[in-house]
């Protein structure tokens, strides 16, 4: 096995969630193909687009993707047989059966076939020997109008981990147990002690290995990321890391200012597109519909307040009884023209959160 990244994930399949760990469908709202297609194309997805690729699926990603898209055909690609085995078992235990599992390297042209309406490659490209080639390969398989979600390491968000990772390489420390012993002996106030206090990855061998023992890591400044996206023939549609501004040019400028101070809001999470339609073009009377992943959550039989973690940058409104009653009217598409004028801002807020979707008939 010549690929060091493949060897790494064969030894430490990642992430290590319990096999019985479950997610609510509402938690997967930002993975729903129909919602994303409407958000970025202002139209319903054609039937031919209902294929999804998870490029670098790890042990867990196929499960929430299947929950979000139960009628789609999902291809889960990973170079680690160990990761695929656990992903398959997790999905089997939770009744997710619309997934095709494929072992391969996304840099290998034979590993990916066909075209997809949604490609998810979260935390993968920065581990490739050639991230640009990987992004170009994925872009070639993205349908016109298709959406891609990526997460890449930020230069400044990863600064502490990278310093520790390089030090461990110099010390030839390669096992999680040895790393953990070193961290536990760290002096109070030292870089190692500060990392241990803040990190949530040290509890499992796979988490610790992914954070500090990975054989290959690339990190990016925002302009380096944007250049790579442009070279792949893609466009940034929305930054989705915590606190991101919805307006893409404004968020880019904010990130540049933070980087001048050697700061970052976290790793880069963003949605990319290829030949997507202008979502701001409007016809006379559009339709507004509820995100399919939220239908059960707004049911009359749901008790208490529903809290849905933020997935696309902005914080989410807790859904109280009155909020759920308001959203229920959009389970079936509703024409904008029949909405009262004072509801415009409420609808706009739910659209920003991806709870409501607007498209042209």
C-alpha positions in Angstrom: 0.0 0.0 0.0 2.0 2.9 -1.3 -0.4 5.8 -0.5 0.4 7.1 3.0 -3.1 8.6 3.4 -4.7 5.3 2.5 -2.4 3.6 5.1 -3.4 6.2 7.7 -7.1 5.7 7.3 -6.8 1.9 7.1 -5.2 2.1 10.6 -7.4 4.9 11.9 -10.9 5.0 10.2 -12.3 8.4 10.8 -14.5 9.7 12.5 -15.2 7.1 15.2 -18.9 7.6 16.0 -20.8 4.9 17.9 -22.6 2.6 15.4 -25.9 3.4 17.1 -25.3 7.2 16.9 -28.3 8.7 15.1 -29.2 12.0 13.6 -32.6 13.6 13.2 -33.7 14.4 9.6 -33.9 18.1 10.5 -30.2 18.1 11.3 -29.4 17.2 7.7 -31.3 20.1 6.1 -28.2 21.6 4.6 -27.4 18.3 2.7 -30.8 18.0 0.9 -30.2 18.1 -2.8 -33.6 19.6 -3.6 -33.1 22.4 -1.1 -29.7 23.3 -2.3 -30.7 23.1 -6.0 -33.6 25.5 -5.3 -31.4 27.8 -3.2 -28.8 28.2 -5.9 -30.8 27.8 -9.1 -34.3 29.0 -8.1 -35.8 26.0 -9.8 -36.7 22.4 -8.9 -34.0 19.9 -9.7 -34.6 17.9 -12.9 -34.9 14.1 -12.3 -31.6 13.5 -14.0 -29.8 15.4 -11.2 -30.8 13.2 -8.4 -27.4 11.4 -8.1 -25.1 12.4 -5.2 -21.4 11.7 -4.8 -19.7 11.7 -1.4 -16.0 12.1 -2.4 -14.0 10.9 0.7 -17.0 9.6 2.7 -15.1 8.3 5.8 -17.0 6.2 8.3 -20.1 8.3 8.8 -21.1 10.8 6.0 -23.2 8.4 3.9 -25.6 8.0 6.8 -26.8 11.7 7.2 -26.7 12.1 3.5 -29.1 9.2 3.1 -31.3 10.6 5.8 -31.4 13.9 3.9 -32.0 12.3 0.5 -33.8 9.0 0.9 -34.9 8.9 -2.8 -31.5 9.8 -4.3 -28.9 7.4 -5.5 -25.8 8.1 -3.4 -22.2 6.9 -4.3 -19.9 6.8 -1.3 -16.2 6.9 -2.4 -13.3 6.4 -0.1 -9.8 5.0 -0.4 -10.0 3.1 2.9 -11.7 -0.2 2.9 -11.8 0.0 6.7 -13.7 3.3 6.6 -16.2 2.0 4.0 -16.8 -1.2 6.0 -17.8 0.9 9.1 -19.8 3.3 7.0 -21.7 0.4 5.4 -22.5 -1.1 8.8 -23.6 2.2 10.2 -26.1 2.7 7.3 -27.3 -0.9 7.5 -28.1 -0.5 11.2 -30.1 2.6 10.5 -32.0 1.3 7.5 -30.2 3.4 4.8 -30.1 1.4 1.6 -29.8 3.9 -1.2 -26.0 4.0 -1.2 -23.4 2.4 -3.5 -20.0 2.0 -1.9 -16.8 2.3 -3.9 -13.2 2.0 -2.8 -10.9 4.3 -4.8 -8.8 7.5 -5.0 -10.6 10.5 -6.4 -7.4 11.4 -8.2 -7.8 8.2 -10.2 -10.0 8.8 -13.2 -11.4 5.3 -13.1 -12.7 5.9 -9.5 -15.6 8.2 -10.5 -18.1 7.6 -13.2 -21.1 9.6 -14.3 -22.3 13.0 -13.3 -23.9 14.3 -10.1 -26.3 17.0 -9.0 -24.6 17.2 -5.6 -21.0 16.4 -4.6 -19.9 16.5 -1.0 -16.2 16.5 -0.2 -15.9 17.6 3.4 -12.4 17.6 4.8 -10.8 15.7 2.0 -9.1 17.8 -0.7 -6.5 19.2 1.7 -5.2 15.6 2.3 -4.5 14.9 -1.4 -1.1 15.0 -3.1 -2.6 17.5 -5.6 -5.7 19.2 -4.2 -6.3 21.2 -7.4 -6.3 18.1 -9.5 -8.8 16.6 -7.1 -11.1 19.6 -7.3 -10.9 19.6 -11.1 -11.7 15.9 -11.2 -14.8 16.5 -9.1 -15.8 19.5 -11.2 -15.8 17.4 -14.3 -18.4 15.2 -12.8 -20.7 18.0 -11.6 -23.8 18.6 -13.7 -24.6 22.0 -15.0 -26.4 23.7 -12.2 -24.9 21.2 -9.7 -23.7 22.1 -6.3 -20.5 21.0 -4.4 -19.8 21.3 -0.7 -16.2 21.4 0.4 -14.3 22.0 3.7 -10.6 22.9 3.6 -8.2 23.8 6.3 -7.6 27.5 7.0 -3.9 28.4 7.4 -4.7 30.3 10.6 -7.4 28.0 12.0 -4.9 25.1 11.8 -1.9 26.9 13.0 -1.6 25.2 16.4 -2.3 21.7 15.1 0.2 22.1 12.3 3.0 23.3 14.7 2.4 20.3 16.9 2.0 17.9 13.9 5.4 19.0 12.5 7.0 18.7 15.9 5.7 15.1 16.3 7.1 14.2 12.9 10.5 15.5 13.9 10.3 13.5 17.1 9.2 10.4 15.1 6.1 10.0 17.2 3.6 8.0 15.2 1.1 6.4 17.6 -1.8 8.0 19.4 -0.9 6.5 22.8 2.5 8.2 22.6 1.0 11.5 21.6 -1.5 11.3 24.5 1.3 10.6 27.0 3.2 13.6 25.6 0.2 15.8 25.9 -0.5 14.7 29.4 3.0 15.6 30.5 2.8 19.1 28.9 3.6 22.0 31.2 0.6 24.2 32.1 0.4 27.2 29.8 2.5 25.4 27.1 1.3 25.1 23.5 0.6 21.4 24.0 -1.4 22.0 27.2 -3.4 24.8 25.6 -4.2 22.5 22.7 -5.3 19.7 25.0 -7.6 22.0 26.9 -9.3 23.2 23.7 -9.3 20.2 21.4 -12.2 17.8 21.2 -10.4 15.3 19.0 -8.1 13.7 21.6 -10.7 11.3 23.1 -10.3 8.7 20.4 -7.3 7.3 18.6 -8.8 8.1 15.2 -9.5 11.7 16.2 -6.1 12.2 17.6 -4.4 10.6 14.6 -6.5 12.7 12.1 -5.6 16.0 14.0 -1.9 15.4 14.8 -0.5 12.4 13.0 -1.8 12.8 9.5 0.9 12.2 6.9 -0.3 14.9 4.5 -2.0 18.3 5.2 -2.4 21.4 3.1 -3.7 24.7 4.5 -5.0 27.7 2.7 -5.4 31.4 2.9 -8.7 32.6 1.4 -7.1 34.0 -1.8 -5.3 30.7 -2.4 -8.6 28.9 -2.0 -10.4 31.2 -4.4 -7.6 30.8 -7.0 -8.0 27.0 -6.8 -11.8 27.2 -7.2 -11.4 29.5 -10.2 -8.9 27.2 -11.9 -11.3 24.3 -11.4 -14.0 26.2 -13.3 -16.3 26.6 -10.3 -17.8 29.6 -8.5 -18.3 30.2 -4.8 -22.0 30.3 -4.0 -22.1 30.5 -0.2 -19.6 30.4 2.7 -21.0 28.1 5.4 -18.5 28.2 8.3 -19.9 29.6 11.6 -20.5 33.4 11.4 -20.1 33.6 7.6 -21.8 36.5 5.8 -24.4 35.4 3.2 -23.0 37.9 0.6 -20.0 36.1 -0.9 -17.9 39.2 -1.8 -18.5 40.7 1.7 -17.5 37.4 3.4 -14.3 37.2 1.2 -13.4 40.8 2.3 -14.0 39.9 5.9 -11.8 36.9 5.7 -9.0 38.9 4.1 -9.1 41.4 6.9 -9.0 38.6 9.5 -6.0 37.1 7.8 -4.1 40.4 7.9 -4.3 39.9 11.7 -3.4 36.2 11.3 -6.9 35.2 12.5 -9.6 33.0 11.1 -13.2 32.2 11.9 -12.4 28.5 11.5 -11.8 26.2 8.6 -13.4 27.1 5.3 -16.8 25.5 4.5 -18.4 26.6 1.3 -20.8 25.6 -1.5 -19.5 25.8 -5.0 -21.4 25.7 -8.3 -21.0 25.1 -12.0 -23.2 27.0 -14.4 -25.9 27.6 -11.7 -28.7 30.0 -12.6 -28.9 33.5 -11.0 -31.0 32.9 -7.9 -31.9 36.6 -7.7 -33.8 36.6 -11.0 -37.5 36.7 -10.2 -40.7 36.1 -12.1 -44.0 37.6 -11.2 -45.3 34.9 -8.8 -42.8 32.5 -7.3 -43.5 29.5 -5.1 -42.3 29.1 -1.5 -41.9 25.7 0.0 -40.5 24.1 3.2 -37.2 22.4 3.2 -38.2 18.7 2.9 -36.0 17.8 5.9 -38.1 19.9 8.3 -41.6 18.5 7.5 -41.6 16.1 10.5 -40.1 18.8 12.8 -43.0 21.2 12.2 -45.7 18.6 12.7 -48.6 19.3 15.1 -47.5 16.4 17.1 -44.0 17.8 17.8 -43.7 18.9 21.4 -41.6 21.7 23.0 -39.1 23.9 21.1 -37.1 22.4 18.3 -33.5 23.5 18.1 -31.7 22.8 14.8 -27.9 23.3 14.8 -26.6 25.9 12.3 -25.1 24.4 9.2 -24.8 27.2 6.7 -23.1 30.0 8.6 -26.0 31.9 10.1 -27.6 30.9 13.4 -31.0 29.2 13.3 -34.2 30.4 14.9 -35.5 28.0 17.6 -38.8 26.7 16.4 -41.5 27.3 18.9 -45.1 26.3 18.5 -46.1 29.5 16.7 -43.0 29.2 14.4 -43.9 25.6 13.5 -47.5 26.6 12.8 -46.2 29.4 10.4 -43.9 27.0 8.6 -46.5 24.3 8.2 -48.3 26.3 5.6 -45.4 25.8 3.3 -45.3 22.0 3.4 -47.1 22.3 0.0 -45.7 25.1 -2.2 -47.4 28.5 -1.6 -47.5 31.3 -4.0 -45.8 34.4 -2.8 -48.6 36.7 -4.1 -51.0 35.4 -1.4 -48.6 36.2 1.5 -49.4 39.3 3.5 -46.8 42.1 3.1 -45.8 42.0 6.8 -44.6 38.4 6.4 -41.9 39.3 3.8 -39.1 39.7 6.4 -40.1 36.5 8.2 -39.9 34.5 5.0 -36.6 36.2 4.1 -35.1 35.1 7.4 -36.2 31.5 7.0 -34.8 31.5 3.5 -31.4 32.6 4.8 -31.5 29.7 7.1 -32.5 27.3 4.3 -35.7 26.5 6.1 -37.8 28.0 3.3 -37.0 27.7 -0.4 -38.3 29.9 -3.2 -38.4 28.9 -6.9 -40.0 29.9 -10.1 -42.8 27.6 -11.5 
